[in-house]
């Protein structure tokens, strides 16, 4: 069942021309589920498996996202600050596998393209900083804080990331807690405790755009923009806007593909 669910989730938007659509490239034999993964000693690893799919859509079709958000749910989601989340031009929806084909058809008809898939295998309690954008120089990023005011964070060079943390829920099988928030991780790492402590203080968390939810295999969330922003100086624009000759908006689909209890 998990294999079928995962394959259904990957039935997504059309690929670039001269390539087979992504849903035709995926084979069931290419997909691994939690029940298939053992360590050398024969004991199951306690991990949560997440796939992150990146999509791009032409800005002239961005209004289609309003239809997509209405098809999805927000009730399962918890926000650090919902008003600040929206004010930063972030939108999100929760769904389950039986919904994906309908959503994918809407996105496909709007010219959405599947860009990349990244598989994360996260041990219980661990975090992963998934890179969203790279900053080549120091710059000030403006965002709406939990106080409701516009503030600026001077960061860079380095990367802007989505920090994802997964935790098993004690006493519950097949379900985990997933929390995510934008972050500028410290670009400095050191085995020396004093330097490591100093480097940690250099990182910056955009907590006002954080969210969390409980997920089981087959659950997914789609993270995208509320609107297109034609600059790269705000948190929302760096996350989702891709200016250029043919500007696009970017979306991130987080799929729970397996939980090993």
PEWODA-V475733 format. One record per residue. N is the residue number from 0. RES is the residue in one small letter. SS is DSSP state (h for helix, s for strand, l for the rest). PHI is phi in degrees with one decimal (999 if undefined). OMEGA is omega in whole degrees, -180 to 180 (none if undefined). Layout:
n:res:ss:phi:omega
N:RES:SS:PHI:OMEGA
N:RES:SS:PHI:OMEGA
//
This chain:
n:res:ss:phi:omega
0:x:l:999:180
1:x:h:-62.9:178
2:x:h:-60.6:-179
3:x:h:-65.7:180
4:x:h:-62.2:-178
5:x:h:-64.3:179
6:x:h:-62.7:179
7:x:h:-64.7:180
8:x:h:-64.7:-179
9:x:l:-80.9:176
10:x:l:-77.6:-169
11:x:l:-118.6:-169
12:x:l:-69.1:-173
13:x:s:-70.1:-179
14:x:l:-86.0:179
15:x:l:-60.0:180
16:x:l:-58.3:180
17:x:l:71.1:174
18:x:l:-122.7:176
19:x:l:-67.3:176
20:x:l:-56.3:-175
21:x:h:-59.5:-178
22:x:h:-71.8:176
23:x:h:-90.3:-178
24:x:h:-83.0:-174
25:x:l:-79.5:176
26:x:l:-115.0:180
27:x:h:-58.2:-178
28:x:h:-69.9:180
29:x:h:-83.8:-173
30:x:l:-101.0:176
31:x:l:-109.2:177
32:x:l:-115.7:-176
33:x:h:-60.3:-178
34:x:h:-74.8:-178
35:x:h:-97.5:-171
36:x:l:-105.9:176
37:x:l:-122.6:173
38:x:l:-90.7:-175
39:x:l:-56.7:-179
40:x:l:-82.9:179
41:x:l:87.1:179
42:x:l:-96.9:-179
43:x:l:-69.2:175
44:x:l:-78.9:179
45:x:l:-88.0:-175
46:x:s:-139.1:172
47:x:s:-118.3:-178
48:x:s:-101.1:177
49:x:s:-125.3:170
50:x:s:-108.7:176
51:x:s:-114.5:179
52:x:s:-105.4:-179
53:x:s:-104.9:179
54:x:s:-124.2:174
55:x:s:-130.7:-178
56:x:s:-136.7:175
57:x:s:-60.7:-174
58:x:h:-67.2:-180
59:x:h:-67.8:180
60:x:h:-108.4:-173
61:x:l:-65.0:180
62:x:l:-63.2:177
63:x:h:-61.4:-180
64:x:h:-63.0:177
65:x:h:-62.6:177
66:x:h:-68.0:-179
67:x:h:-62.9:-178
68:x:h:-61.9:180
69:x:h:-70.0:179
70:x:h:-82.6:-174
71:x:l:-110.0:-176
72:x:s:-115.0:173
73:x:l:-116.4:-176
74:x:l:-58.1:180
75:x:l:-69.4:-174
76:x:l:-90.8:171
77:x:s:-113.8:-177
78:x:s:-116.2:172
79:x:l:-61.6:175
80:x:l:-160.5:-173
81:x:h:-61.3:-179
82:x:h:-61.9:179
83:x:h:-69.1:177
84:x:h:-56.5:180
85:x:h:-68.1:-178
86:x:h:-65.1:176
87:x:l:-83.0:179
88:x:l:68.4:175
89:x:s:-99.4:173
90:x:s:-131.1:-178
91:x:s:-154.3:176
92:x:s:-143.7:178
93:x:s:-105.6:178
94:x:s:-150.1:177
95:x:s:-129.6:-166
96:x:h:-55.0:-178
97:x:h:-68.0:-180
98:x:h:-92.7:-165
99:x:h:-65.3:-178
100:x:h:-57.9:180
101:x:h:-65.5:179
102:x:h:-64.8:-179
103:x:h:-61.9:179
104:x:h:-63.5:179
105:x:h:-63.9:-180
106:x:h:-66.1:-179
107:x:h:-61.9:-180
108:x:h:-65.7:179
109:x:l:-90.4:177
110:x:l:82.7:179
111:x:l:-67.7:-180
112:x:s:-123.9:175
113:x:s:-83.4:-175
114:x:s:-98.5:-172
115:x:s:-162.7:172
116:x:s:-126.5:177
117:x:s:-122.5:180
118:x:s:-97.7:178
119:x:s:-114.1:176
120:x:s:-118.6:-170
121:x:s:-109.1:173
122:x:s:-64.5:180
123:x:l:-53.8:178
124:x:l:87.2:-178
125:x:l:-92.4:178
126:x:s:-121.9:174
127:x:s:-139.3:177
128:x:s:-96.0:-178
129:x:s:-83.9:-174
130:x:s:-67.5:177
131:x:s:-102.9:-179
132:x:s:-150.8:178
133:x:s:-108.9:179
134:x:s:-104.1:-176
135:x:l:-82.7:-179
136:x:l:-151.7:177
137:x:l:-67.3:178
138:x:s:-154.1:178
139:x:s:-97.9:177
140:x:s:-105.4:-179
141:x:s:-97.2:-178
142:x:s:-152.4:176
143:x:s:-92.3:-178
144:x:l:-86.3:177
145:x:l:-66.6:175
146:x:l:-80.4:179
147:x:l:86.7:-178
148:x:l:-105.9:175
149:x:s:-79.0:180
150:x:s:-130.5:180
151:x:s:-122.9:176
152:x:s:-118.0:179
153:x:s:-90.7:-175
154:x:s:-137.8:177
155:x:l:100.1:-5
156:x:l:-70.3:-178
157:x:s:154.2:-178
158:x:s:-129.2:169
159:x:s:-96.2:-171
160:x:s:-135.5:170
161:x:s:-106.3:-180
162:x:s:-84.7:-177
163:x:s:-111.9:177
164:x:s:-121.7:-180
165:x:s:-121.6:179
166:x:s:-142.9:172
167:x:s:-69.0:177
168:x:l:-95.7:-177
169:x:l:-54.3:178
170:x:l:82.8:-180
171:x:l:-121.0:178
172:x:l:-102.6:176
173:x:l:70.3:178
174:x:l:-146.2:-180
175:x:s:-140.9:175
176:x:s:-99.7:179
177:x:s:-116.5:177
178:x:s:-123.2:-178
179:x:s:-142.4:175
180:x:s:-156.4:177
181:x:s:-64.3:-177
182:x:s:-152.7:165
183:x:s:-106.8:-179
184:x:l:-69.3:175
185:x:l:-60.8:179
186:x:l:-77.0:-177
187:x:l:-107.5:173
188:x:l:-124.2:-178
189:x:l:-153.7:176
190:x:l:-76.4:180
191:x:l:-82.8:-175
192:x:h:-53.0:-177
193:x:h:-64.2:179
194:x:h:-70.1:179
195:x:h:-63.9:179
196:x:h:-64.8:178
197:x:h:-65.4:-180
198:x:h:-65.8:-179
199:x:h:-60.9:-179
200:x:l:-69.3:-179
201:x:l:-83.2:-180
202:x:l:-75.2:-177
203:x:s:-133.8:178
204:x:s:-98.9:174
205:x:s:-94.8:-171
206:x:s:-63.3:-177
207:x:s:-66.2:179
208:x:s:-106.2:-179
209:x:s:-84.1:179
210:x:s:-151.3:178
211:x:s:-154.1:178
212:x:s:-170.3:172
213:x:s:-90.9:-178
214:x:s:-131.7:172
215:x:l:-124.3:179
216:x:l:-53.9:-178
217:x:l:98.8:175
218:x:s:-83.2:177
219:x:s:-148.8:171
220:x:s:-128.8:176
221:x:s:-110.4:-179
222:x:s:-108.9:-177
223:x:s:-154.8:-176
224:x:s:-89.6:170
225:x:l:-78.7:179
226:x:l:-158.5:176
227:x:l:-86.0:178
228:x:l:-119.6:-170
229:x:l:-90.7:172
230:x:l:-136.8:-178
231:x:l:-129.8:-177
232:x:l:-121.9:177
233:x:s:-114.3:-180
234:x:h:-59.4:-179
235:x:h:-64.7:-179
236:x:h:-68.9:180
237:x:h:-69.0:180
238:x:h:-72.5:-165
239:x:h:-120.9:-174
240:x:s:-92.1:176
241:x:s:-124.9:-180
242:x:l:-66.8:179
243:x:l:151.1:-180
244:x:l:-60.4:174
245:x:l:-124.4:-175
246:x:l:-63.4:179
247:x:s:-136.1:169
248:x:s:-113.0:-177
249:x:s:-112.7:178
250:x:s:-129.8:-178
251:x:s:-127.9:178
252:x:s:-104.5:179
253:x:s:-101.5:-176
254:x:s:-120.1:172
255:x:s:-84.7:-177
256:x:s:-102.5:179
257:x:s:179.9:176
258:x:s:-133.6:178
259:x:l:-104.6:-176
260:x:l:-77.5:none
//
